[in-house]
Amino acid sequence: MPHKPNAFLHLFDRLTLVSQIFIGLVAGIALAAFAPAAAAAVGFLGEAFISALKAVAPVLVLVLVAASIANHRHGQQTHIRPILLLYLIGTFSAAVVAVIASSLFPSTLVLATEGAQLVPPGGIAEVLKNLLLSVVDNPVNALLRGNFIGILAWAIALGLAFRHAAEGSKQFLGDLAGAVTSVVRLVIRLAPLGIFGLVAGTLAASGLGVLLDYLHLLTVLIGCMLLVALVVNPAIVYWKIRRNPYPLTLTCLKESGITAFFTRSSAANIPVNLQLSQRLGLHEETYAVSIPLGATINMAGAAITITVLTLAAVNTLDIHVDLGSAILLSVVAAVCACGASGVAGGSLLLIPLACAMFGIPNDIAMQVVGVGFIIGILQDSAETALNSSTDVLFTAAACEAQGDLRQPLV
């Protein structure tokens, strides 16, 4: 009898990480359904898991990017430019899908007052200004606040400087990156326990009943995200690699999207994506830069959220939208999405900026933000899953298109 628990743990350990996460998900749902008080009590496990991911991600990005650039061999391609192009195409395409879906299935809102104390940016110029200020942020402050644009800028600068350093210094930087990566692997191994705590705690605290009032809006939002994830993105990948894109697409959704769905943070999912990129055989010199960069600017899900909620407010106020305004909204949503924060709910504060295009007052726009927070339990999770999984998808597609892989892709 004493050996049975050990046998169970051994069997559990032999399962893939995704299978373990699924077990944690089911266990969390069951605990919330049958023992809400206990589910609320274990919610701290999820909070601890997200905190651990957020703690290791900034250090990992700084060290890994710097080491990759410092040890970069002359003549080796990194394919950052084509990856950036895919990011931009994907984000703009998502905004267009959201405009079309909102026109075919218009949503309306019962506007409330939640979120009125939040302060949105004043315009696109302010979004771009904030991005520039993030680039030149103090490196210590950037690490403390999880400012990945600033971290990436400093990592690139240090990496370029270390390229002229002694070989021993470069080797030390590489060894440091390996050590930090080992710590990250340990944190990711705790994902099943973290997901269990996240699901149990969230369902115990909020439940899903509050979402029924916004079922139509959620259907449009999540429908757009599924369409982009399963149709638009595979079409973009097929254009790039000229083969069946679905094995790669589904792998990225399964191994990156699931954890991102529950962490609800592109920044927190960076370690997961880096590990997946390594398993896919992508070159470290490429994914070490493209993954943290994608967590900041590759925001198809954010573009959908901004567009759908803005047009829901427009429909509620009976404002006419012509073709030119719809196209302009797609551009604005794509630009705003690139400025969205890599944390949970980061896209919602950019909704007032898009609403301003149609003359919607800020106090009403902030009520729309409040609606966004109400439905965030599903909206933000689906948004992050789309955003984060696409980072790996487009990085892998660009690498395969250039024939620059360590092993064949799935």
Secondary structure as UniProt FT lines:
FT   HELIX           3..14
FT   HELIX           17..34
FT   HELIX           36..41
FT   HELIX           43..70
FT   TURN            74..75
FT   HELIX           80..104
FT   TURN            114..117
FT   HELIX           124..135
FT   HELIX           139..145
FT   HELIX           148..162
FT   TURN            163..164
FT   HELIX           167..189
FT   HELIX           191..205
FT   HELIX           209..214
FT   HELIX           215..227
FT   HELIX           228..232
FT   HELIX           233..241
FT   HELIX           246..252
FT   HELIX           253..257
FT   HELIX           258..263
FT   TURN            266..269
FT   HELIX           270..279
FT   TURN            280..281
FT   HELIX           284..297
FT   HELIX           300..316
FT   TURN            317..318
FT   HELIX           323..338
FT   TURN            344..347
FT   HELIX           348..350
FT   HELIX           351..355
FT   HELIX           356..358
FT   HELIX           362..374
FT   HELIX           376..401
FT   TURN            402..403
//
